[in-house]
Amino acid sequence: MSDDELSKIIGKPMSKSRVVVERGPVANFATAVCDSNRVYRDPRAAAEAGLKAIPVPPTYPFVMQTWGEFAEEQPADKPTGNPMGEVIGPLMAKGGIILHGEQEFIYHRPVFVGDVLVGEGHVVDAYAKESKGKTMTFLVTETVWRDEATSEPVVTSRFNLIHRG
């Protein structure tokens, strides 16, 4: 993609979701990432740690949309189709590989079991670099998850997807 084409996708909406943070998926995720801390499974352990409820492991926002999104509860203005596919598809048509690059989570407050969050994701940056004779295209998306009741930001997830031609 040319620099002009890349600049046109900045700001493109990628997702809009309402999620309910549930105990079972949080416990399963903690197990999947080999975290045996009881606070992710037992409300008594969370209370003993001074927490109001079971918290989520630090990288849980990566899967929140998959494990807490119920189709009948989604925003009416949710993007349709496959927005990421629309962005990455033209690059993949030229061959190459996709890499999961950097990912970060910026917590504004802890996420707890029982939270209902609304997230909106957008492409916030897109650029290309040459590396060893190959073009690497970087797509940076950001999803801001807000408390449904207060609209206050809870956690921001930034994700860098790389296409190497």
VOLO-320654 format. One record per atom (N, C-alpha, C, O): atom name; residue number from 0; x, y, z. Coordinates in nm, 3 decimals. Atoms other than C-alpha are relative to their C-alpha. Example, Ala and Ser with C-alpha at 12.3 -4.5 7.8 and 13.67 -1.06 7.14 Angstrom:
BEGIN
   at     i        px        py        pz
    N     0     0.089    -0.119     0.000
   CA     0     1.230    -0.450     0.780
    C     0     0.090     0.120     0.000
    O     0     0.194     0.118     0.066
    N     1    -0.082    -0.119    -0.006
   CA     1     1.367    -0.106     0.714
    C     1    -0.077     0.109     0.073
    O     1    -0.026     0.220     0.090
REM end
This chain:
BEGIN
   at     i        px        py        pz
    N     0     0.084    -0.118     0.000
   CA     0     0.000     0.000     0.000
    C     0     0.088     0.124     0.000
    O     0     0.194     0.127     0.064
    N     1    -0.075    -0.125     0.003
   CA     1     0.120     0.350    -0.074
    C     1    -0.024     0.078     0.129
    O     1    -0.118     0.050     0.203
    N     2     0.019    -0.085    -0.118
   CA     2     0.163     0.611     0.198
    C     2    -0.136     0.067    -0.002
    O     2    -0.199     0.084     0.103
    N     3     0.131    -0.065     0.012
   CA     3    -0.150     0.782     0.064
    C     3    -0.112    -0.097     0.037
    O     3    -0.206    -0.060     0.108
    N     4     0.101     0.102    -0.034
   CA     4    -0.353     0.459     0.087
    C     4     0.001    -0.030     0.150
    O     4    -0.105    -0.046     0.210
    N     5    -0.010     0.026    -0.143
   CA     5    -0.224     0.396     0.438
    C     5    -0.060     0.113     0.082
    O     5    -0.128     0.089     0.181
    N     6     0.054    -0.113    -0.076
   CA     6    -0.312     0.746     0.554
    C     6    -0.153     0.004    -0.004
    O     6    -0.216     0.056     0.088
    N     7     0.146     0.001     0.012
   CA     7    -0.671     0.694     0.433
    C     7    -0.068    -0.096     0.097
    O     7    -0.186    -0.079     0.127
    N     8     0.065     0.094    -0.092
   CA     8    -0.731     0.403     0.671
    C     8     0.012     0.044     0.146
    O     8    -0.053    -0.015     0.233
    N     9    -0.009    -0.051    -0.138
   CA     9    -0.628     0.598     0.983
    C     9    -0.135     0.060     0.037
    O     9    -0.191     0.142    -0.036
    N    10     0.132    -0.043    -0.046
   CA    10    -0.946     0.660     1.180
    C    10    -0.111    -0.097    -0.035
    O    10    -0.223    -0.083     0.015
    N    11     0.102     0.097     0.040
   CA    11    -1.131     0.367     1.020
    C    11    -0.048    -0.076     0.123
    O    11     0.034    -0.127     0.200
    N    12     0.051     0.079    -0.113
   CA    12    -1.363     0.203     1.276
    C    12     0.026    -0.149    -0.022
    O    12     0.005    -0.201    -0.131
    N    13    -0.031     0.143     0.008
   CA    13    -1.262    -0.155     1.352
    C    13    -0.099    -0.083     0.079
    O    13    -0.129    -0.196     0.041
    N    14     0.091     0.078    -0.084
   CA    14    -1.503    -0.263     1.624
    C    14    -0.081     0.092     0.090
    O    14    -0.042     0.206     0.118
    N    15     0.080    -0.062    -0.105
   CA    15    -1.776    -0.161     1.862
    C    15    -0.074    -0.115     0.066
    O    15    -0.152    -0.186     0.002
    N    16     0.054     0.116    -0.069
   CA    16    -1.880    -0.409     2.125
    C    16    -0.042     0.032     0.141
    O    16     0.015     0.120     0.207
    N    17     0.042    -0.002    -0.141
   CA    17    -2.064    -0.447     2.452
    C    17     0.036    -0.137     0.055
    O    17    -0.004    -0.239     0.000
    N    18    -0.039     0.127    -0.060
   CA    18    -1.914    -0.713     2.677
    C    18    -0.038    -0.004     0.147
    O    18    -0.039     0.098     0.217
    N    19     0.026     0.027    -0.140
   CA    19    -2.009    -0.864     3.009
    C    19     0.116    -0.085     0.050
    O    19     0.142    -0.193    -0.004
    N    20    -0.115     0.073    -0.053
   CA    20    -1.708    -0.974     3.214
    C    20    -0.053    -0.106     0.097
    O    20    -0.113    -0.073     0.200
    N    21     0.055     0.111    -0.078
   CA    21    -1.794    -1.318     3.354
    C    21     0.111    -0.082     0.067
    O    21     0.223    -0.089     0.018
    N    22    -0.094     0.075    -0.083
   CA    22    -1.624    -1.536     3.616
    C    22     0.062    -0.120    -0.074
    O    22     0.184    -0.139    -0.068
    N    23    -0.051     0.119     0.066
   CA    23    -1.591    -1.855     3.408
    C    23     0.108     0.031    -0.102
    O    23     0.216    -0.026    -0.096
    N    24    -0.104    -0.034     0.097
   CA    24    -1.406    -1.700     3.113
    C    24     0.126     0.060     0.063
    O    24     0.237     0.035     0.016
    N    25    -0.117    -0.058    -0.067
   CA    25    -1.180    -1.503     3.350
    C    25     0.086    -0.112     0.060
    O    25     0.208    -0.112     0.044
    N    26    -0.073     0.113    -0.059
   CA    26    -1.085    -1.823     3.538
    C    26     0.066    -0.084    -0.110
    O    26     0.181    -0.126    -0.094
    N    27    -0.057     0.078     0.111
   CA    27    -1.033    -2.011     3.208
    C    27     0.120     0.070    -0.061
    O    27     0.219     0.006    -0.095
    N    28    -0.112    -0.076     0.057
   CA    28    -0.811    -1.733     3.075
    C    28     0.121    -0.007     0.093
    O    28     0.233    -0.026     0.047
    N    29    -0.112     0.008    -0.095
   CA    29    -0.602    -1.731     3.393
    C    29     0.068    -0.136    -0.010
    O    29     0.190    -0.145    -0.006
    N    30    -0.058     0.134     0.017
   CA    30    -0.556    -2.106     3.352
    C    30     0.079    -0.008    -0.130
    O    30     0.189    -0.064    -0.133
    N    31    -0.066     0.006     0.132
   CA    31    -0.465    -2.064     2.983
    C    31     0.135     0.071     0.000
    O    31     0.226     0.030    -0.072
    N    32    -0.127    -0.073    -0.006
   CA    32    -0.190    -1.815     3.069
    C    32     0.087    -0.046     0.118
    O    32     0.185     0.018     0.155
    N    33    -0.077     0.064    -0.108
   CA    33    -0.066    -2.040     3.352
    C    33     0.013     0.088     0.124
    O    33     0.118     0.088     0.189
    N    34     0.000    -0.081    -0.121
   CA    34    -0.158    -1.797     3.630
    C    34    -0.088    -0.069     0.104
    O    34    -0.210    -0.076     0.087
    N    35     0.074     0.077    -0.101
   CA    35    -0.260    -1.993     3.939
    C    35    -0.052     0.086     0.115
    O    35    -0.106     0.032     0.212
    N    36     0.046    -0.088    -0.107
   CA    36    -0.342    -1.689     4.154
    C    36    -0.149    -0.018     0.023
    O    36    -0.230    -0.007    -0.069
    N    37     0.141     0.025    -0.035
   CA    37    -0.668    -1.760     4.337
    C    37    -0.090     0.122    -0.020
    O    37    -0.211     0.106    -0.035
    N    38     0.086    -0.119     0.013
   CA    38    -0.788    -1.399     4.303
    C    38    -0.077    -0.001    -0.132
    O    38    -0.180     0.066    -0.144
    N    39     0.067     0.005     0.130
   CA    39    -0.883    -1.479     3.939
    C    39    -0.110    -0.105    -0.004
    O    39    -0.177    -0.120    -0.106
    N    40     0.098     0.109    -0.002
   CA    40    -1.111    -1.765     4.047
    C    40    -0.097     0.005     0.118
    O    40    -0.211    -0.040     0.107
    N    41     0.073     0.011    -0.127
   CA    41    -1.236    -1.717     4.403
    C    41    -0.031     0.139     0.056
    O    41     0.060     0.216     0.086
    N    42     0.034    -0.133    -0.053
   CA    42    -1.431    -1.413     4.527
    C    42     0.053     0.024     0.142
    O    42     0.080     0.137     0.180
    N    43    -0.055    -0.016    -0.135
   CA    43    -1.309    -1.480     4.883
    C    43     0.148     0.041    -0.007
    O    43     0.193     0.127     0.068
    N    44    -0.142    -0.036     0.015
   CA    44    -0.945    -1.466     4.769
    C    44     0.013     0.144    -0.049
    O    44     0.103     0.217    -0.006
    N    45    -0.002    -0.139     0.048
   CA    45    -1.020    -1.141     4.583
    C    45    -0.029     0.096     0.116
    O    45     0.038     0.199     0.130
    N    46     0.035    -0.085    -0.115
   CA    46    -1.183    -0.993     4.897
    C    46     0.116     0.006     0.099
    O    46     0.147     0.113     0.152
    N    47    -0.115     0.003    -0.090
   CA    47    -0.887    -1.105     5.111
    C    47     0.114     0.086    -0.052
    O    47     0.194     0.138     0.026
    N    48    -0.103    -0.084     0.062
   CA    48    -0.662    -0.919     4.865
    C    48    -0.041     0.147    -0.003
    O    48     0.032     0.231    -0.055
    N    49     0.046    -0.138    -0.005
   CA    49    -0.868    -0.603     4.922
    C    49    -0.072     0.046    -0.125
    O    49    -0.089     0.166    -0.147
    N    50     0.068    -0.034     0.124
   CA    50    -1.052    -0.618     4.589
    C    50    -0.151    -0.012     0.016
    O    50    -0.200    -0.092     0.096
    N    51     0.146     0.001    -0.011
   CA    51    -1.423    -0.552     4.541
    C    51    -0.063    -0.121    -0.069
    O    51    -0.177    -0.158    -0.040
    N    52     0.049     0.116     0.074
   CA    52    -1.461    -0.852     4.306
    C    52     0.120    -0.068    -0.063
    O    52     0.234    -0.023    -0.049
    N    53    -0.108     0.069     0.071
   CA    53    -1.260    -1.099     4.101
    C    53     0.051     0.092    -0.111
    O    53    -0.028     0.137    -0.194
    N    54    -0.057    -0.082     0.108
   CA    54    -1.021    -0.898     3.880
    C    54     0.031    -0.086    -0.121
    O    54     0.025    -0.209    -0.113
    N    55    -0.045     0.074     0.118
   CA    55    -0.914    -0.995     3.530
    C    55     0.152     0.001    -0.004
    O    55     0.215     0.095     0.044
    N    56    -0.145    -0.003     0.020
   CA    56    -0.556    -1.096     3.448
    C    56     0.038     0.116    -0.092
    O    56    -0.045     0.161    -0.172
    N    57    -0.040    -0.121     0.074
   CA    57    -0.356    -0.810     3.293
    C    57    -0.024     0.000    -0.151
    O    57    -0.056     0.104    -0.208
    N    58     0.017     0.003     0.145
   CA    58    -0.383    -0.928     2.931
    C    58    -0.140    -0.046    -0.044
    O    58    -0.163    -0.068    -0.163
    N    59     0.136     0.046     0.032
   CA    59    -0.751    -1.032     2.948
    C    59    -0.072     0.086    -0.105
    O    59    -0.149     0.031    -0.183
    N    60     0.071    -0.078     0.102
   CA    60    -0.872    -0.737     2.735
    C    60     0.023    -0.050    -0.143
    O    60    -0.055    -0.020    -0.233
    N    61    -0.024     0.057     0.132
   CA    61    -0.717    -0.921     2.439
    C    61    -0.113    -0.093    -0.043
    O    61    -0.141    -0.106    -0.162
    N    62     0.106     0.097     0.032
   CA    62    -1.001    -1.177     2.460
    C    62    -0.140     0.044     0.044
    O    62    -0.236    -0.028     0.020
    N    63     0.130    -0.042    -0.053
   CA    63    -1.284    -0.977     2.621
    C    63    -0.110    -0.006    -0.104
    O    63    -0.221    -0.052    -0.077
    N    64     0.100    -0.007     0.105
   CA    64    -1.464    -0.928     2.293
    C    64    -0.044    -0.140    -0.041
    O    64    -0.160    -0.160    -0.077
    N    65     0.032     0.137     0.038
   CA    65    -1.451    -1.301     2.218
    C    65    -0.080    -0.071     0.108
    O    65    -0.172    -0.147     0.076
    N    66     0.060     0.076    -0.109
   CA    66    -1.558    -1.425     2.562
    C    66    -0.111     0.072     0.074
    O    66    -0.163     0.018     0.172
    N    67     0.104    -0.070    -0.075
   CA    67    -1.811    -1.166     2.671
    C    67    -0.099     0.074    -0.086
    O    67    -0.180     0.152    -0.036
    N    68     0.087    -0.072     0.093
   CA    68    -1.992    -1.043     2.361
    C    68    -0.120    -0.087    -0.036
    O    68    -0.104    -0.195    -0.094
    N    69     0.122     0.072     0.031
   CA    69    -2.354    -1.156     2.327
    C    69    -0.070     0.072    -0.115
    O    69    -0.099     0.192    -0.106
    N    70     0.050    -0.059     0.125
   CA    70    -2.501    -1.097     1.979
    C    70    -0.122     0.089     0.021
    O    70    -0.131     0.197    -0.038
    N    71     0.124    -0.075    -0.017
   CA    71    -2.840    -0.975     2.100
    C    71     0.018     0.129     0.080
    O    71    -0.075     0.209     0.089
    N    72    -0.024    -0.119    -0.082
   CA    72    -2.680    -0.706     2.320
    C    72     0.096     0.100    -0.064
    O    72     0.148     0.188     0.005
    N    73    -0.100    -0.085     0.064
   CA    73    -2.458    -0.534     2.063
    C    73    -0.059     0.132    -0.047
    O    73    -0.178     0.141    -0.077
    N    74     0.046    -0.132     0.046
   CA    74    -2.479    -0.166     1.965
    C    74    -0.054    -0.007    -0.142
    O    74    -0.002    -0.080    -0.226
    N    75     0.062    -0.001     0.134
   CA    75    -2.700    -0.095     1.664
    C    75     0.097     0.053    -0.106
    O    75     0.086     0.017    -0.223
    N    76    -0.093    -0.059     0.097
   CA    76    -2.416     0.103     1.502
    C    76     0.134    -0.073    -0.005
    O    76     0.234    -0.015    -0.047
    N    77    -0.122     0.082     0.006
   CA    77    -2.159    -0.179     1.532
    C    77     0.042    -0.016    -0.145
    O    77    -0.042    -0.042    -0.231
    N    78    -0.046     0.022     0.138
   CA    78    -1.940    -0.202     1.219
    C    78    -0.036    -0.142    -0.045
    O    78    -0.029    -0.237     0.033
    N    79     0.038     0.130     0.054
   CA    79    -2.052    -0.487     0.996
    C    79     0.114    -0.057    -0.084
    O    79     0.210     0.013    -0.116
    N    80    -0.102     0.063     0.083
   CA    80    -1.849    -0.732     0.794
    C    80     0.125    -0.028     0.081
    O    80     0.119    -0.056     0.200
    N    81    -0.130     0.027    -0.061
   CA    81    -1.481    -0.779     0.870
    C    81     0.090     0.121    -0.023
    O    81     0.169     0.121    -0.118
    N    82    -0.082    -0.119     0.023
   CA    82    -1.320    -0.436     0.910
    C    82     0.149    -0.028    -0.008
    O    82     0.219     0.031    -0.091
    N    83    -0.144     0.031     0.006
   CA    83    -0.976    -0.585     0.981
    C    83     0.033    -0.066    -0.134
    O    83     0.137    -0.037    -0.193
    N    84    -0.021     0.064     0.129
   CA    84    -1.010    -0.803     0.671
    C    84     0.003     0.101    -0.114
    O    84     0.081     0.087    -0.208
    N    85     0.002    -0.103     0.103
   CA    85    -1.094    -0.497     0.463
    C    85     0.132     0.078    -0.004
    O    85     0.177     0.121    -0.110
    N    86    -0.126    -0.074    -0.007
   CA    86    -0.776    -0.329     0.583
    C    86     0.118    -0.088    -0.041
    O    86     0.202    -0.047    -0.120
    N    87    -0.116     0.087     0.024
   CA    87    -0.538    -0.626     0.571
    C    87    -0.014    -0.081    -0.129
    O    87     0.087    -0.125    -0.184
    N    88     0.023     0.081     0.120
   CA    88    -0.697    -0.807     0.274
    C    88     0.082     0.040    -0.121
    O    88     0.144    -0.046    -0.183
    N    89    -0.080    -0.041     0.116
   CA    89    -0.531    -0.597     0.000
    C    89     0.149    -0.032     0.017
    O    89     0.218    -0.062    -0.081
    N    90    -0.141     0.036    -0.023
   CA    90    -0.192    -0.659     0.163
    C    90     0.019    -0.150    -0.017
    O    90     0.115    -0.194    -0.080
    N    91    -0.012     0.146     0.008
   CA    91    -0.252    -1.033     0.194
    C    91    -0.015    -0.050    -0.144
    O    91     0.039    -0.154    -0.180
    N    92     0.017     0.040     0.140
   CA    92    -0.357    -1.050    -0.171
    C    92     0.134    -0.001    -0.074
    O    92     0.149    -0.068    -0.176
    N    93    -0.133    -0.005     0.060
   CA    93     0.006    -0.971    -0.252
    C    93     0.093    -0.107     0.057
    O    93     0.210    -0.115     0.019
    N    94    -0.081     0.102    -0.064
   CA    94     0.128    -1.264    -0.040
    C    94     0.064     0.053     0.127
    O    94     0.031     0.162     0.173
    N    95    -0.069    -0.042    -0.122
   CA    95     0.351    -1.246     0.263
    C    95    -0.060    -0.065     0.123
    O    95    -0.141    -0.157     0.115
    N    96     0.048     0.055    -0.126
   CA    96     0.284    -1.314     0.627
    C    96    -0.051     0.112     0.090
    O    96    -0.015     0.229     0.074
    N    97     0.052    -0.092    -0.101
   CA    97     0.096    -1.150     0.913
    C    97     0.066    -0.034     0.133
    O    97     0.076    -0.151     0.171
    N    98    -0.063     0.017    -0.130
   CA    98     0.268    -1.100     1.246
    C    98    -0.076     0.079     0.105
    O    98    -0.122     0.191     0.080
    N    99     0.056    -0.073    -0.114
   CA    99     0.123    -1.006     1.584
    C    99     0.116     0.077     0.059
    O    99     0.209     0.019     0.115
    N   100    -0.107    -0.084    -0.054
   CA   100     0.340    -0.715     1.685
    C   100    -0.026     0.037     0.144
    O   100    -0.084    -0.040     0.220
    N   101     0.014    -0.050    -0.137
   CA   101     0.343    -0.514     2.001
    C   101    -0.146     0.012     0.040
    O   101    -0.232     0.043    -0.043
    N   102     0.133    -0.023    -0.055
   CA   102     0.037    -0.504     2.223
    C   102     0.017     0.055     0.140
    O   102     0.104     0.011     0.215
    N   103    -0.008    -0.057    -0.135
   CA   103    -0.022    -0.295     2.532
    C   103    -0.139     0.027     0.052
    O   103    -0.234     0.047    -0.023
    N   104     0.126    -0.025    -0.068
   CA   104    -0.297    -0.242     2.785
    C   104     0.024     0.112     0.099
    O   104     0.113     0.104     0.184
    N   105    -0.012    -0.115    -0.089
   CA   105    -0.340     0.090     2.962
    C   105    -0.124     0.000     0.088
    O   105    -0.235     0.026     0.042
    N   106     0.112     0.009    -0.094
   CA   106    -0.556     0.051     3.271
    C   106    -0.027     0.136     0.064
    O   106     0.063     0.201     0.116
    N   107     0.045    -0.122    -0.066
   CA   107    -0.755     0.350     3.395
    C   107    -0.057    -0.035     0.136
    O   107    -0.061     0.048     0.227
    N   108     0.041     0.061    -0.127
   CA   108    -0.898     0.130     3.671
    C   108    -0.002    -0.150    -0.024
    O   108    -0.003    -0.193    -0.140
    N   109     0.006     0.145     0.023
   CA   109    -0.907    -0.247     3.730
    C   109    -0.131    -0.042    -0.067
    O   109    -0.234     0.024    -0.050
    N   110     0.119     0.062     0.058
   CA   110    -1.152    -0.459     3.531
    C   110    -0.038    -0.115     0.093
    O   110     0.047    -0.194     0.133
    N   111     0.049     0.101    -0.093
   CA   111    -1.368    -0.683     3.750
    C   111    -0.110    -0.084    -0.063
    O   111    -0.182    -0.039    -0.153
    N   112     0.115     0.082     0.035
   CA   112    -1.605    -0.974     3.701
    C   112    -0.126     0.078     0.037
    O   112    -0.135     0.134     0.147
    N   113     0.124    -0.076    -0.020
   CA   113    -1.950    -0.817     3.669
    C   113    -0.002     0.131    -0.076
    O   113    -0.109     0.189    -0.096
    N   114    -0.003    -0.123     0.078
   CA   114    -1.833    -0.514     3.472
    C   114    -0.070    -0.020    -0.133
    O   114    -0.062    -0.128    -0.193
    N   115     0.056    -0.003     0.135
   CA   115    -2.026    -0.429     3.159
    C   115     0.071     0.115    -0.070
    O   115     0.060     0.231    -0.029
    N   116    -0.085    -0.097     0.069
   CA   116    -1.798    -0.251     2.914
    C   116    -0.040     0.014    -0.145
    O   116    -0.085    -0.081    -0.208
    N   117     0.025    -0.027     0.141
   CA   117    -1.846    -0.090     2.576
    C   117     0.133     0.047    -0.059
    O   117     0.194     0.142    -0.010
    N   118    -0.128    -0.031     0.063
   CA   118    -1.542    -0.081     2.349
    C   118    -0.019     0.047    -0.142
    O   118    -0.103    -0.004    -0.215
    N   119    -0.003    -0.047     0.138
   CA   119    -1.479     0.112     2.030
    C   119     0.144     0.000    -0.046
    O   119     0.232     0.058     0.018
    N   120    -0.134     0.010     0.053
   CA   120    -1.178     0.035     1.817
    C   120     0.014     0.072    -0.133
    O   120    -0.078     0.075    -0.215
    N   121    -0.031    -0.073     0.123
   CA   121    -1.016     0.238     1.539
    C   121     0.145    -0.026    -0.041
    O   121     0.229    -0.061     0.043
    N   122    -0.139    -0.004     0.046
   CA   122    -0.704     0.233     1.326
    C   122     0.055     0.135     0.042
    O   122     0.000     0.239     0.006
    N   123    -0.057    -0.128    -0.046
   CA   123    -0.483     0.495     1.491
    C   123     0.130     0.034    -0.071
    O   123     0.178     0.147    -0.064
    N   124    -0.121    -0.029     0.076
   CA   124    -0.173     0.459     1.275
    C   124     0.019    -0.109    -0.106
    O   124    -0.024    -0.223    -0.087
    N   125    -0.031     0.093     0.108
   CA   125    -0.060     0.293     0.953
    C   125     0.122     0.055    -0.073
    O   125     0.123     0.170    -0.116
    N   126    -0.122    -0.046     0.065
   CA   126     0.287     0.309     0.802
    C   126     0.077    -0.120    -0.052
    O   126     0.051    -0.234    -0.013
    N   127    -0.082     0.106     0.058
   CA   127     0.540     0.108     0.605
    C   127     0.147     0.032     0.022
    O   127     0.188     0.148     0.025
    N   128    -0.145    -0.011    -0.014
   CA   128     0.912     0.043     0.656
    C   128     0.064    -0.108    -0.085
    O   128     0.007    -0.215    -0.104
    N   129    -0.078     0.100     0.073
   CA   129     1.170    -0.136     0.447
    C   129     0.091    -0.071     0.098
    O   129     0.152    -0.008     0.185
    N   130    -0.089     0.079    -0.084
   CA   130     1.359    -0.419     0.615
    C   130     0.054    -0.117    -0.080
    O   130    -0.021    -0.206    -0.120
    N   131    -0.067     0.108     0.072
   CA   131     1.610    -0.643     0.440
    C   131    -0.065    -0.027    -0.136
    O   131    -0.085    -0.142    -0.175
    N   132     0.058     0.012     0.133
   CA   132     1.454    -0.575     0.101
    C   132    -0.148    -0.033    -0.003
    O   132    -0.204    -0.052    -0.111
    N   133     0.144     0.029    -0.008
   CA   133     1.098    -0.645     0.221
    C   133    -0.072     0.121     0.057
    O   133    -0.016     0.196     0.138
    N   134     0.081    -0.107    -0.057
   CA   134     0.820    -0.398     0.292
    C   134    -0.080    -0.056     0.117
    O   134    -0.148    -0.158     0.105
    N   135     0.079     0.037    -0.117
   CA   135     0.671    -0.423     0.638
    C   135    -0.101     0.111     0.022
    O   135    -0.066     0.227     0.038
    N   136     0.108    -0.095    -0.021
   CA   136     0.334    -0.255     0.681
    C   136    -0.055    -0.020     0.140
    O   136    -0.089    -0.132     0.180
    N   137     0.044     0.003    -0.139
   CA   137     0.226    -0.170     1.034
    C   137    -0.138     0.064     0.010
    O   137    -0.159     0.176    -0.038
    N   138     0.133    -0.052    -0.028
   CA   138    -0.138    -0.124     1.134
    C   138    -0.018     0.002     0.151
    O   138    -0.008    -0.103     0.216
    N   139     0.016    -0.013    -0.144
   CA   139    -0.198     0.006     1.485
    C   139    -0.147     0.033     0.028
    O   139    -0.200     0.134    -0.018
    N   140     0.139    -0.025    -0.039
   CA   140    -0.547    -0.026     1.629
    C   140    -0.005     0.026     0.150
    O   140     0.080    -0.020     0.227
    N   141     0.019    -0.032    -0.141
   CA   141    -0.671     0.107     1.959
    C   141    -0.147    -0.018     0.033
    O   141    -0.234     0.031    -0.039
    N   142     0.137     0.016    -0.048
   CA   142    -0.981     0.002     2.149
    C   142    -0.008     0.058     0.140
    O   142     0.068     0.019     0.229
    N   143     0.024    -0.058    -0.132
   CA   143    -1.105     0.211     2.439
    C   143    -0.126    -0.066     0.056
    O   143    -0.234    -0.058    -0.002
    N   144     0.110     0.066    -0.069
   CA   144    -1.324     0.012     2.679
    C   144    -0.049     0.092     0.111
    O   144     0.029     0.134     0.197
    N   145     0.061    -0.090    -0.099
   CA   145    -1.563     0.224     2.887
    C   145    -0.104    -0.073     0.083
    O   145    -0.169    -0.167     0.036
    N   146     0.105     0.052    -0.087
   CA   146    -1.786     0.142     3.181
    C   146    -0.134     0.041    -0.059
    O   146    -0.157     0.160    -0.083
    N   147     0.129    -0.033     0.062
   CA   147    -2.136     0.120     3.036
    C   147    -0.082     0.097     0.085
    O   147    -0.150     0.184     0.030
    N   148     0.081    -0.083    -0.088
   CA   148    -2.294     0.287     3.340
    C   148     0.050     0.143     0.010
    O   148    -0.030     0.236     0.020
    N   149    -0.057    -0.133    -0.025
   CA   149    -2.055     0.583     3.373
    C   149     0.065     0.064    -0.121
    O   149     0.092     0.184    -0.122
    N   150    -0.075    -0.042     0.120
   CA   150    -1.888     0.610     3.029
    C   150     0.146     0.033     0.029
    O   150     0.217     0.082    -0.059
    N   151    -0.140    -0.025    -0.035
   CA   151    -1.557     0.641     3.214
    C   151     0.089    -0.106    -0.066
    O   151     0.051    -0.223    -0.071
    N   152    -0.091     0.100     0.056
   CA   152    -1.261     0.475     3.040
    C   152     0.050    -0.095     0.109
    O   152     0.080    -0.053     0.221
    N   153    -0.046     0.102    -0.094
   CA   153    -1.156     0.150     3.207
    C   153     0.135    -0.053    -0.045
    O   153     0.230    -0.059     0.034
    N   154    -0.126     0.052     0.053
   CA   154    -0.885     0.005     2.983
    C   154     0.008     0.032    -0.149
    O   154    -0.092     0.026    -0.221
    N   155    -0.026    -0.026     0.141
   CA   155    -0.732     0.097     2.648
    C   155     0.098    -0.105    -0.049
    O   155     0.202    -0.128     0.011
    N   156    -0.084     0.104     0.059
   CA   156    -0.586    -0.176     2.429
    C   156     0.054     0.051    -0.133
    O   156    -0.022     0.095    -0.219
    N   157    -0.064    -0.037     0.127
   CA   157    -0.336    -0.096     2.153
    C   157     0.065    -0.125    -0.057
    O   157     0.132    -0.200     0.014
    N   158    -0.044     0.123     0.065
   CA   158    -0.248    -0.365     1.902
    C   158     0.067     0.036    -0.132
    O   158     0.013     0.113    -0.211
    N   159    -0.076    -0.026     0.122
   CA   159     0.012    -0.360     1.626
    C   159     0.002    -0.127    -0.084
    O   159     0.056    -0.229    -0.042
    N   160     0.001     0.111     0.094
   CA   160    -0.045    -0.592     1.330
    C   160     0.100     0.033    -0.110
    O   160     0.101     0.145    -0.163
    N   161    -0.105    -0.025     0.100
   CA   161     0.243    -0.631     1.085
    C   161    -0.019    -0.094    -0.118
    O   161    -0.038    -0.214    -0.100
    N   162    -0.001     0.082     0.121
   CA   162     0.230    -0.751     0.726
    C   162     0.140     0.012    -0.059
    O   162     0.188     0.122    -0.085
    N   163    -0.130     0.000     0.065
   CA   163     0.564    -0.855     0.581
    C   163    -0.016    -0.062    -0.139
    O   163    -0.049    -0.179    -0.153
    N   164     0.016     0.044     0.138
   CA   164     0.556    -0.878     0.204
    C   164     0.108    -0.095    -0.045
    O   164     0.106    -0.140    -0.159
REM end
